[in-house]
Amino acid sequence: MDYKTIELPADKSIALVAHDNKKKDMVAWCKKHQSTLNKHTLYATGTTGSIIEKEAGLTINKLISGPLGGDQQVGSLIVEGKVDFLIFLWDPFEPLPHDPDVKALLRIAAVWNIPVACNQISADIMIASPLFNETTPRSVPDYDRYLKARTQ
């Protein structure tokens, strides 16, 4: 696969995903960083988005619930270039019926080279980085070049 460099924008689109046992942690994290998060576009899977909006006072673009396909919606937004950053608080102690969706979401985030935090301390460090509110170059798959090579 060939890659190209694009800019990770200063005004980011951030997806917020939290499994049931991590929703309280997500709300606490969002409250802690409310003033920073208000400057960015936020997406969240269904229940998580509703809880964050109500308890942290943030405007959330709500998708459907994770087990009903919300994780895949987030993945689709990543592929379309509409999500730049993923905070995904998943529960390592809880077996999940939609585990393949979780793995697919993390794979798509890795393929499209977007920053991912899977716990609060990682999210804290990432949001505190000077790069968080700046444009930053990132390498992504060059799909146009891939298609040209496949049709020749």
FIDO-534534 format. One record per residue: residue in one letter; chain; x negated, y negated, z of N, C-alpha, C, CB in turn. Coordinates in nm, 4 decimals, padded with zeros to 6 digits, always signed. Each point is the difference from the previous one (the first is absolute). Glycine has a CB too. Layout:
<sites>
> A_A_X_Y_Z_X_Y_Z_X_Y_Z_X_Y_Z .
...
</sites>
This chain:
<sites>
> M_A_-00.0850_+00.1180_+00.0000_+00.0850_-00.1180_+00.0000_-00.0890_-00.1235_+00.0000_+00.1854_+00.1233_+00.1223 .
> D_A_-00.1525_-00.2165_-00.2094_-00.0665_-00.1297_-00.0010_+00.0715_-00.0927_+00.0971_-00.0740_+00.0318_-00.2402 .
> Y_A_-00.0003_-00.1282_+00.2913_+00.0555_-00.0944_+00.0958_-00.0199_-00.1423_-00.0487_-00.0442_+00.1610_+00.1864 .
> K_A_+00.1276_-00.2490_-00.1352_-00.0139_-00.1423_-00.0269_+00.0102_-00.0730_+00.1331_+00.0983_+00.0224_-00.2347 .
> T_A_-00.1481_-00.1445_+00.2369_+00.0053_-00.0794_+00.1219_+00.1150_-00.0993_-00.0103_-00.2496_+00.0260_+00.0350 .
> I_A_+00.3306_-00.0293_+00.0694_+00.1073_-00.0983_+00.0112_-00.0151_-00.0698_+00.1344_+00.1568_+00.1367_-00.1484 .
> E_A_-00.0801_-00.2407_+00.1692_-00.0066_-00.0733_+00.1261_+00.1081_+00.0479_+00.0961_-00.0939_-00.1986_-00.1209 .
> L_A_+00.0535_+00.2303_+00.2416_+00.0943_+00.0184_+00.1091_+00.0355_-00.1412_+00.0426_-00.0954_+00.2289_+00.0776 .
> P_A_+00.2209_-00.2717_-00.0895_+00.0340_-00.1404_+00.0230_-00.0117_-00.0418_+00.1467_+00.1516_+00.0153_-00.1951 .
> A_A_-00.1633_-00.1450_+00.2170_-00.0031_-00.0532_+00.1368_+00.1365_+00.0178_+00.0670_-00.1771_-00.1678_-00.0675 .
> D_A_+00.2846_+00.1431_-00.0085_+00.1360_+00.0226_+00.0507_+00.0380_+00.1426_-00.0341_+00.0652_-00.2451_-00.0266 .
> K_A_-00.0762_+00.3299_+00.1237_+00.0161_+00.1436_-00.0253_+00.1446_+00.0457_+00.0134_-00.2316_+00.0336_+00.0817 .
> S_A_+00.2587_+00.0762_-00.1482_+00.1244_+00.0747_+00.0195_-00.0381_+00.1205_+00.0841_+00.1066_-00.0780_-00.2225 .
> I_A_-00.0462_+00.0869_+00.3395_-00.0391_+00.1003_+00.0981_+00.1163_+00.0955_+00.0237_-00.1607_-00.1621_+00.1089 .
> A_A_+00.1330_+00.2919_-00.1189_+00.1009_+00.1012_+00.0316_-00.0221_+00.0480_+00.1428_+00.0160_+00.0716_-00.2434 .
> L_A_+00.0927_-00.0655_+00.3184_-00.0021_+00.0440_+00.1389_+00.0823_+00.1279_+00.0114_-00.0274_-00.2388_+00.0841 .
> V_A_-00.0382_+00.3462_-00.0442_+00.0665_+00.1297_+00.0128_-00.0352_+00.0556_+00.1373_-00.0075_+00.0438_-00.2523 .
> A_A_+00.1068_+00.0064_+00.3244_-00.0268_+00.0580_+00.1321_+00.0927_+00.1183_+00.0235_-00.0749_-00.2243_+00.0887 .
> H_A_+00.0168_+00.3328_-00.0473_+00.0821_+00.1144_+00.0368_+00.0723_-00.0280_+00.1319_-00.1588_+00.1557_-00.1206 .
> D_A_+00.2596_-00.0756_+00.1494_+00.0885_-00.0271_+00.1140_-00.0748_-00.0297_+00.1297_+00.1663_+00.1468_-00.1079 .
> N_A_-00.2655_-00.0644_+00.1419_-00.0720_-00.0183_+00.1261_-00.0990_-00.1161_-00.0054_+00.0257_+00.2436_+00.0417 .
> K_A_-00.0369_-00.3097_-00.1550_-00.0934_-00.1117_-00.0162_+00.0698_-00.1327_-00.0284_-00.1666_+00.1631_-00.0831 .
> K_A_+00.2995_-00.1632_+00.0798_+00.0729_-00.1237_-00.0296_-00.0237_-00.1075_+00.1064_+00.1732_+00.1364_-00.1180 .
> K_A_-00.1768_-00.0977_+00.2448_-00.0272_-00.0975_+00.1066_-00.1384_-00.0614_-00.0189_+00.1489_+00.1283_+00.1585 .
> D_A_-00.2461_-00.0453_-00.1959_-00.1356_-00.0502_-00.0241_-00.0010_-00.0982_-00.1167_-00.0959_+00.2148_+00.0888 .
> M_A_+00.1730_-00.1839_-00.1926_+00.0049_-00.0887_-00.1170_+00.0621_-00.1339_+00.0380_+00.0181_+00.1995_-00.1532 .
> V_A_+00.0895_-00.1962_+00.2284_+00.0649_-00.1246_+00.0427_-00.0963_-00.0816_+00.0861_+00.2274_+00.1115_-00.0076 .
> A_A_-00.2950_-00.0468_+00.0999_-00.0957_-00.0713_+00.0857_-00.1118_-00.0617_-00.0842_+00.0521_+00.1574_+00.1903 .
> W_A_-00.1007_-00.0836_-00.2882_-00.1060_-00.0516_-00.0873_+00.0500_-00.1195_-00.0814_-00.1010_+00.2306_-00.0131 .
> C_A_+00.2225_-00.2193_-00.0393_+00.0579_-00.1098_-00.0784_+00.0215_-00.1248_+00.0855_+00.1115_+00.1685_-00.1478 .
> K_A_-00.0669_-00.1504_+00.2704_+00.0171_-00.1151_+00.0903_-00.1352_-00.0655_+00.0279_+00.2024_+00.1094_+00.1056 .
> K_A_-00.3030_-00.0289_-00.0819_-00.1343_-00.0498_+00.0297_-00.0549_-00.0837_-00.1155_-00.0397_+00.2005_+00.1455 .
> H_A_+00.0732_-00.1615_-00.2687_-00.0558_-00.0654_-00.1186_+00.1069_-00.0757_-00.0802_-00.1745_+00.1795_-00.0091 .
> Q_A_+00.2829_-00.2171_+00.0759_+00.1126_-00.0627_-00.0686_-00.0405_-00.1230_-00.0805_+00.1460_+00.0849_+00.1806 .
> S_A_-00.2270_-00.1729_-00.1248_-00.0350_-00.1236_-00.0713_-00.0799_+00.0295_-00.1265_-00.0002_-00.1231_+00.2181 .
> T_A_-00.0836_+00.2231_-00.2152_-00.0756_+00.0388_-00.1202_+00.0909_+00.0694_-00.0996_-00.2090_+00.0227_+00.1363 .
> L_A_+00.2900_+00.0691_-00.0896_+00.0875_+00.0772_-00.0901_+00.1032_-00.0889_-00.0694_-00.0314_+00.1995_+00.1474 .
> N_A_+00.0753_-00.3065_-00.0823_+00.0972_-00.0918_-00.0602_-00.0490_-00.0617_-00.1301_+00.0829_-00.0480_+00.2274 .
> K_A_-00.2132_+00.0459_-00.2482_-00.0593_-00.0597_-00.1199_-00.0028_+00.0955_-00.1191_-00.1376_-00.1418_+00.1495 .
> H_A_+00.1801_+00.2652_-00.1276_-00.0092_+00.1035_-00.1026_+00.1383_+00.0585_-00.0292_-00.2356_+00.0530_+00.0734 .
> T_A_+00.2456_+00.0189_-00.1831_+00.1240_+00.0691_-00.0350_-00.0037_+00.1374_+00.0648_+00.0220_-00.1262_-00.2206 .
> L_A_+00.0846_+00.1602_+00.2910_+00.0045_+00.1258_+00.0743_+00.1064_+00.0935_-00.0556_-00.0801_-00.1202_+00.2034 .
> Y_A_+00.0419_+00.2460_-00.2164_+00.0908_+00.1075_-00.0370_-00.0040_+00.1016_+00.1128_-00.0346_-00.0367_-00.2510 .
> A_A_+00.1438_+00.1076_+00.2722_+00.0000_+00.1079_+00.0982_+00.1058_+00.1016_-00.0383_-00.0808_-00.1558_+00.1814 .
> T_A_+00.0564_+00.2785_-00.1402_+00.1014_+00.1027_-00.0174_+00.1169_-00.0334_+00.0923_-00.1744_+00.1762_-00.0623 .
> G_A_+00.2906_-00.1233_+00.0283_+00.1291_-00.0388_+00.0564_+00.0106_-00.0320_+00.1462_+00.0795_+00.1338_-00.1716 .
> T_A_-00.0848_-00.0343_+00.2562_+00.0204_-00.0217_+00.1432_-00.1107_-00.0877_+00.0572_+00.1163_+00.2221_+00.0177 .
> T_A_-00.2390_-00.1957_-00.0569_-00.1134_-00.0792_+00.0488_+00.0200_-00.1471_-00.0354_-00.1535_+00.1994_-00.0240 .
> G_A_+00.1928_-00.2264_-00.0982_+00.0211_-00.1382_-00.0428_+00.1084_-00.0695_+00.0793_-00.0739_+00.0655_-00.2252 .
> S_A_+00.1832_+00.0034_+00.2494_+00.1099_-00.0591_+00.0774_-00.0426_-00.0318_+00.1425_+00.1628_+00.1258_-00.1407 .
> I_A_-00.2377_-00.0359_+00.2021_-00.0458_-00.0208_+00.1371_-00.0990_-00.1163_+00.0064_+00.0345_+00.2448_+00.0489 .
> I_A_-00.1292_-00.2492_-00.1426_-00.0987_-00.1091_-00.0009_+00.0694_-00.1344_-00.0194_-00.1747_+00.1566_-00.0919 .
> E_A_+00.2660_-00.1609_-00.0023_+00.0711_-00.1248_-00.0277_+00.0729_-00.0502_+00.1246_+00.0267_+00.0698_-00.2399 .
> K_A_+00.0413_+00.0223_+00.3074_+00.0787_-00.0367_+00.1184_-00.0885_-00.0368_+00.1189_+00.1812_+00.1514_-00.0800 .
> E_A_-00.2833_-00.0707_+00.1061_-00.0772_-00.0169_+00.1231_-00.1218_-00.0914_-00.0144_+00.0768_+00.2250_+00.0629 .
> A_A_-00.1311_-00.2358_-00.1846_-00.1193_-00.0831_-00.0184_+00.0299_-00.1287_-00.0752_-00.1365_+00.2066_+00.0015 .
> G_A_+00.2597_-00.2194_-00.0517_+00.0391_-00.1230_-00.0672_-00.0697_-00.0251_-00.1324_+00.0445_-00.0888_+00.2217 .
> L_A_-00.0846_+00.1939_-00.2888_-00.0655_-00.0127_-00.1302_+00.0984_+00.0315_-00.1120_-00.2210_+00.0618_+00.1033 .
> T_A_+00.2017_-00.1241_-00.2181_+00.0820_+00.0301_-00.1169_-00.0587_+00.1214_-00.0693_+00.0664_-00.2431_-00.0281 .
> I_A_+00.0163_+00.3455_+00.0107_-00.0453_+00.1275_-00.0552_+00.0815_+00.0344_-00.1244_-00.0700_+00.0785_+00.2300 .
> N_A_+00.0026_-00.0387_-00.3354_+00.0654_+00.0605_-00.1162_+00.0156_+00.1478_+00.0337_-00.0987_-00.1699_-00.1686 .
> K_A_+00.2215_+00.2098_+00.2003_+00.0232_+00.1347_+00.0494_+00.0244_+00.0986_-00.1155_+00.0946_-00.0979_+00.2118 .
> L_A_-00.1630_+00.2106_-00.2020_+00.0170_+00.1102_-00.0935_+00.0886_+00.1035_+00.0683_-00.2272_-00.0417_-00.1115 .
> I_A_+00.2408_+00.1594_+00.0543_+00.0795_+00.1025_+00.0665_-00.0855_+00.0721_+00.1042_+00.1425_+00.0286_-00.2073 .
> S_A_-00.0801_+00.0509_+00.2888_-00.0680_+00.0733_+00.1056_-00.1051_+00.0938_-00.0596_+00.2064_-00.0145_+00.1441 .
> G_A_-00.3182_+00.0305_-00.0718_-00.1100_+00.0846_-00.0468_+00.0415_+00.1397_-00.0429_-00.1433_-00.1285_+00.1496 .
> P_A_+00.2133_+00.2045_-00.0647_+00.0378_+00.1363_-00.0376_+00.0950_+00.0066_-00.1213_-00.0301_+00.0614_+00.2396 .
> L_A_+00.0959_-00.1732_-00.2705_+00.0913_-00.0028_-00.1147_-00.0681_-00.0523_-00.1269_+00.1897_-00.0341_+00.1592 .
> G_A_-00.3210_+00.0101_-00.1512_-00.0739_-00.0455_-00.1168_-00.0680_-00.1342_+00.0162_+00.1584_+00.1276_-00.1312 .
> G_A_-00.1487_-00.1885_+00.2483_-00.0622_-00.1306_+00.0229_-00.1507_+00.0025_-00.0162_+00.1849_-00.0521_+00.1535 .
> D_A_-00.2489_+00.1616_-00.1083_-00.1450_+00.0129_-00.0182_-00.0342_-00.0022_-00.1484_-00.0183_+00.1325_+00.2139 .
> Q_A_+00.1006_-00.0656_-00.2930_-00.0241_+00.0026_-00.1449_+00.0277_-00.1364_-00.0626_+00.0597_+00.2437_-00.0045 .
> Q_A_+00.0369_-00.3166_+00.0576_+00.0241_-00.1365_-00.0483_-00.1226_-00.0869_+00.0239_+00.2459_+00.0253_+00.0454 .
> V_A_-00.3054_-00.0134_+00.0726_-00.1212_-00.0761_+00.0296_-00.1096_+00.0388_-00.0995_+00.0625_-00.0138_+00.2461 .
> G_A_-00.0784_+00.1440_-00.2707_-00.0990_+00.0467_-00.0963_+00.0234_-00.0578_-00.1379_-00.0224_+00.2085_+00.1307 .
> S_A_+00.1468_-00.2158_-00.1711_+00.0341_-00.0584_-00.1302_-00.0376_-00.1477_-00.0054_+00.1876_+00.1648_-00.0234 .
> L_A_-00.1622_-00.2370_+00.1315_-00.0362_-00.1419_+00.0054_-00.1518_-00.0181_-00.0069_+00.2072_-00.0466_+00.1355 .
> I_A_-00.2806_+00.1386_-00.0759_-00.1464_-00.0052_-00.0090_-00.0437_+00.0180_-00.1452_-00.0211_+00.0910_+00.2353 .
> V_A_+00.0754_+00.0098_-00.3029_-00.0359_+00.0267_-00.1395_+00.0353_-00.1190_-00.0891_+00.0359_+00.2456_+00.0385 .
> E_A_+00.0760_-00.3116_-00.0103_+00.0429_-00.1159_-00.0788_-00.0786_-00.1266_+00.0341_+00.2266_+00.1017_-00.0126 .
> G_A_-00.3150_-00.0934_+00.1101_-00.0788_-00.1169_+00.0399_+00.0764_-00.0984_+00.0867_-00.1262_+00.0277_-00.2081 .
> K_A_+00.2352_+00.0180_+00.2697_+00.0838_-00.0881_+00.0819_-00.0293_+00.0109_+00.1501_+00.1750_+00.0205_-00.1750 .
> V_A_-00.2564_+00.0759_+00.2142_-00.0439_+00.0125_+00.1391_-00.1518_+00.0031_-00.0008_+00.2116_+00.1256_+00.0699 .
> D_A_-00.2714_-00.2120_+00.0139_-00.1450_-00.0161_+00.0040_-00.0646_+00.0616_+00.1240_+00.0302_-00.2075_-00.1306 .
> F_A_+00.0509_+00.2415_+00.2284_-00.0532_+00.0357_+00.1317_+00.1020_+00.0907_+00.0673_-00.1318_-00.2185_+00.0203 .
> L_A_+00.0865_+00.3225_+00.0479_+00.0905_+00.0946_+00.0643_-00.0374_+00.0187_+00.1464_+00.0352_+00.1160_-00.2194 .
> I_A_+00.0615_-00.1431_+00.3060_-00.0118_+00.0351_+00.1415_+00.0942_+00.1182_+00.0195_-00.0582_-00.2411_+00.0776 .
> F_A_+00.0026_+00.3569_-00.0518_+00.0773_+00.1228_+00.0068_-00.0307_+00.0700_+00.1323_-00.0006_+00.0227_-00.2535 .
> L_A_+00.0826_-00.0514_+00.3538_-00.0178_+00.0622_+00.1306_+00.0728_+00.1345_+00.0008_-00.0201_-00.2274_+00.1133 .
> W_A_-00.0567_+00.3324_-00.1367_+00.0595_+00.1328_-00.0032_-00.0347_+00.0752_+00.1276_-00.0129_+00.0032_-00.2513 .
> D_A_+00.0959_+00.0925_+00.2820_-00.0113_+00.0731_+00.1261_-00.0728_+00.1319_-00.0239_+00.2129_-00.1067_+00.0861 .
> P_A_-00.3382_+00.1175_-00.0409_-00.0757_+00.1231_-00.0248_+00.0464_+00.1192_+00.0836_-00.1916_-00.1440_-00.0570 .
> F_A_+00.2794_+00.1209_+00.1538_+00.0457_+00.1077_+00.0876_+00.1365_+00.0556_-00.0374_-00.1325_-00.1040_+00.1782 .
> E_A_+00.1959_+00.0452_-00.2757_+00.1369_+00.0378_-00.0355_+00.0034_+00.0621_-00.1394_+00.0903_-00.1847_+00.1458 .
> P_A_-00.0425_+00.3097_-00.1566_+00.0150_+00.0569_-00.1350_+00.1106_-00.0753_-00.0745_-00.0781_+00.2288_+00.0812 .
> L_A_+00.0535_-00.2561_-00.2079_+00.0934_-00.0808_-00.0769_+00.0556_+00.0791_-00.1175_-00.1234_-00.2068_+00.0681 .
> P_A_+00.2567_+00.2068_-00.0838_+00.0574_+00.0733_-00.1119_-00.0373_-00.0612_-00.1352_+00.1878_+00.0663_+00.1493 .
> H_A_-00.2223_-00.1944_-00.1505_-00.0366_-00.0651_-00.1259_-00.1513_-00.0204_-00.0104_+00.2232_-00.1144_-00.0024 .
> D_A_-00.2995_+00.2070_+00.0624_-00.1457_-00.0079_-00.0011_-00.0593_-00.0119_-00.1413_+00.0022_+00.1334_+00.2098 .
> P_A_+00.0512_-00.0637_-00.3103_-00.0544_-00.0188_-00.1354_+00.0141_-00.1454_-00.0488_+00.0566_+00.2400_-00.0492 .
> D_A_+00.0509_-00.3080_+00.0884_+00.0180_-00.1409_-00.0384_-00.1064_-00.0878_+00.0668_+00.2486_+00.0384_-00.0281 .
> V_A_-00.2790_-00.0084_+00.1537_-00.1013_-00.0747_+00.0741_-00.1353_+00.0157_-00.0690_+00.1277_+00.0326_+00.2166 .
> K_A_-00.1621_+00.0908_-00.2499_-00.1280_+00.0260_-00.0668_-00.0037_-00.0672_-00.1368_-00.0201_+00.2190_+00.1222 .
> A_A_+00.1311_-00.2184_-00.1928_+00.0055_-00.0659_-00.1311_-00.0209_-00.1506_+00.0142_+00.1557_+00.1792_-00.0835 .
> L_A_-00.0964_-00.2392_+00.1853_-00.0161_-00.1440_+00.0219_-00.1463_-00.0340_+00.0292_+00.2365_-00.0135_+00.0870 .
> L_A_-00.2994_+00.0900_-00.0002_-00.1405_-00.0255_+00.0321_-00.0895_+00.0229_-00.1218_+00.0444_+00.0667_+00.2379 .
> R_A_-00.0100_+00.0313_-00.3201_-00.0774_+00.0247_-00.1229_+00.0116_-00.1182_-00.0959_+00.0366_+00.2477_+00.0264 .
> I_A_+00.0850_-00.2969_-00.0469_+00.0211_-00.1141_-00.0906_-00.0747_-00.1231_+00.0509_+00.2260_+00.0916_-00.0650 .
> A_A_-00.2241_-00.1135_+00.1953_-00.0736_-00.1136_+00.0570_-00.1494_+00.0142_-00.0278_+00.1747_-00.0248_+00.1800 .
> A_A_-00.2263_+00.1470_-00.1708_-00.1420_+00.0220_-00.0284_-00.0296_-00.0179_-00.1487_-00.0130_+00.1583_+00.1943 .
> V_A_+00.0988_-00.1057_-00.2812_-00.0197_-00.0124_-00.1449_-00.0058_-00.1465_-00.0405_+00.1184_+00.2184_-00.0363 .
> W_A_-00.0282_-00.3007_+00.0889_+00.0097_-00.1406_-00.0389_-00.0827_-00.0912_+00.0901_+00.2273_+00.0470_-00.0879 .
> N_A_-00.3070_+00.0139_+00.1758_-00.1020_-00.0716_+00.0761_+00.0569_-00.1159_+00.0816_-00.1629_+00.0642_-00.1751 .
> I_A_+00.2722_-00.0365_+00.2465_+00.0542_-00.1044_+00.0875_-00.0407_+00.0301_+00.1442_+00.1966_-00.0394_-00.1573 .
> P_A_-00.2165_-00.0636_+00.2378_-00.0348_+00.0213_+00.1403_+00.1145_+00.0698_+00.0727_-00.1481_-00.2036_-00.0039 .
> V_A_+00.1122_+00.3003_+00.0881_+00.0983_+00.0766_+00.0774_-00.0449_+00.0059_+00.1451_+00.0628_+00.1378_-00.2031 .
> A_A_+00.0284_-00.1695_+00.2937_-00.0248_+00.0187_+00.1428_+00.1008_+00.1014_+00.0513_-00.0906_-00.2369_+00.0277 .
> C_A_+00.0422_+00.3371_+00.0430_+00.0887_+00.1052_+00.0510_+00.0176_-00.0043_+00.1511_-00.0707_+00.1393_-00.1908 .
> N_A_+00.0120_-00.2391_+00.2557_+00.0217_-00.0183_+00.1428_-00.0174_-00.1480_+00.0325_-00.0806_+00.2361_+00.0515 .
> Q_A_+00.1223_-00.2743_+00.0684_+00.0017_-00.1422_+00.0359_-00.1384_-00.0636_-00.0016_+00.1996_+00.0462_+00.1382 .
> I_A_-00.3009_+00.0218_-00.0882_-00.1323_-00.0610_+00.0066_-00.0563_-00.0233_-00.1401_-00.0391_+00.1115_+00.2215 .
> S_A_+00.0637_-00.0187_-00.3134_-00.0442_-00.0215_-00.1384_+00.0729_-00.1193_-00.0605_-00.0488_+00.2459_-00.0253 .
> A_A_+00.1774_-00.2545_+00.0507_+00.0786_-00.1126_-00.0512_-00.0480_-00.1313_+00.0613_+00.1980_+00.1521_-00.0319 .
> D_A_-00.2301_-00.1512_+00.1616_-00.0530_-00.1200_+00.0659_-00.1302_-00.0459_-00.0654_+00.1073_+00.0728_+00.2151 .
> I_A_-00.1974_+00.0198_-00.2366_-00.1304_-00.0339_-00.0579_+00.0172_-00.0496_-00.1436_-00.1121_+00.1720_+00.1473 .
> M_A_+00.1991_-00.1084_-00.2232_+00.0197_-00.0401_-00.1392_+00.0626_-00.1390_-00.0099_+00.0251_+00.2410_-00.0626 .
> I_A_+00.0746_-00.2678_+00.1448_+00.0673_-00.1297_-00.0081_-00.0895_-00.1114_+00.0554_+00.2231_+00.1154_+00.0215 .
> A_A_-00.3197_-00.0804_+00.0643_-00.0934_-00.0981_+00.0545_-00.1169_-00.0284_-00.0949_+00.0637_+00.0768_+00.2285 .
> S_A_-00.0788_+00.0042_-00.3304_-00.1092_-00.0200_-00.0954_+00.0159_-00.1327_-00.0736_-00.0214_+00.2490_-00.0271 .
> P_A_-00.0871_-00.3202_+00.0038_+00.0087_-00.1236_-00.0796_+00.0550_+00.0258_-00.1410_-00.1934_-00.0917_+00.1311 .
> L_A_+00.1795_+00.2126_-00.1804_+00.0490_+00.0334_-00.1336_+00.1517_+00.0130_-00.0061_-00.2149_+00.1153_-00.0407 .
> F_A_+00.2793_-00.0989_+00.1571_+00.1439_+00.0242_-00.0007_+00.0780_-00.1141_-00.0646_-00.0289_+00.1355_+00.2058 .
> N_A_-00.0096_-00.2579_-00.1808_+00.0727_-00.1154_-00.0539_-00.0697_-00.0641_-00.1201_+00.0879_-00.0397_+00.2285 .
> E_A_-00.1781_+00.1128_-00.2908_-00.0712_-00.0491_-00.1183_+00.0246_+00.0945_-00.1179_-00.1771_-00.1075_+00.1466 .
> T_A_+00.1453_+00.0586_-00.2663_-00.0007_+00.0908_-00.1145_-00.1254_+00.0852_+00.0103_+00.1305_-00.1635_-00.1469 .
> T_A_-00.1176_+00.2866_+00.1066_-00.1100_+00.0951_+00.0085_+00.0046_+00.0908_-00.1220_+00.0025_-00.0079_+00.2535 .
> P_A_-00.1147_+00.0266_-00.3209_+00.0016_+00.0906_-00.1145_+00.0185_+00.1449_+00.0456_-00.1484_-00.1589_-00.1268 .
> R_A_+00.2233_+00.2340_+00.0469_+00.0134_+00.1437_+00.0266_+00.0046_+00.0738_-00.1318_+00.1222_-00.0430_+00.2164 .
> S_A_-00.1693_+00.1630_-00.2128_-00.0059_+00.0847_-00.1179_+00.1248_+00.0876_-00.0043_-00.2537_-00.0010_+00.0044 .
> V_A_+00.3179_+00.0061_-00.1218_+00.1201_+00.0832_-00.0177_-00.0121_+00.0780_-00.1306_+00.1422_-00.1657_+00.1306 .
> P_A_-00.0673_+00.2748_-00.1437_-00.0043_+00.0740_-00.1262_+00.0397_-00.0894_-00.1178_+00.0529_+00.2119_+00.1246 .
> D_A_-00.1257_-00.1987_-00.2341_+00.0318_-00.0747_-00.1219_+00.0935_+00.0865_-00.0836_-00.2238_-00.1248_+00.0027 .
> Y_A_+00.3516_+00.1146_+00.0262_+00.0989_+00.0866_-00.0638_+00.0131_-00.0283_-00.1491_+00.1218_+00.0118_+00.2165 .
> D_A_-00.1348_-00.1388_-00.2576_+00.0077_-00.0323_-00.1422_-00.1115_+00.0696_-00.0776_+00.1040_-00.2215_+00.0565 .
> R_A_-00.2241_+00.2180_-00.0054_-00.1127_+00.0670_-00.0657_+00.0217_+00.1514_-00.0022_-00.1545_-00.1854_+00.0739 .
> Y_A_+00.2089_+00.2371_+00.0358_+00.0309_+00.1441_+00.0085_+00.0987_+00.0392_-00.1107_-00.0396_-00.0034_+00.2511 .
> L_A_+00.1447_-00.0765_-00.2688_+00.0999_+00.0315_-00.1030_-00.0597_-00.0060_-00.1404_+00.1779_-00.0904_+00.1504 .
> K_A_-00.2610_-00.0089_-00.1769_-00.0643_-00.0116_-00.1314_-00.0871_+00.1210_-00.0286_+00.0030_-00.2492_+00.0206 .
> A_A_-00.0781_+00.2940_+00.0772_-00.0870_+00.1162_-00.0172_+00.0804_+00.1281_-00.0241_-00.1699_-00.1110_+00.1467 .
> R_A_+00.2867_+00.1207_-00.0858_+00.0852_+00.1198_-00.0149_+00.0690_+00.0062_-00.1359_+00.0363_-00.0030_+00.2460 .
> T_A_-00.0165_-00.1130_-00.3089_+00.0735_-00.0017_-00.1273_-00.0927_-00.0028_-00.1207_+00.1854_-00.1170_+00.1158 .
> Q_A_-00.3133_+00.1131_-00.0919_-00.0939_-00.0031_-00.1133_-00.0445_+00.1377_-00.0394_-00.0765_-00.2218_+00.0725 .
</sites>
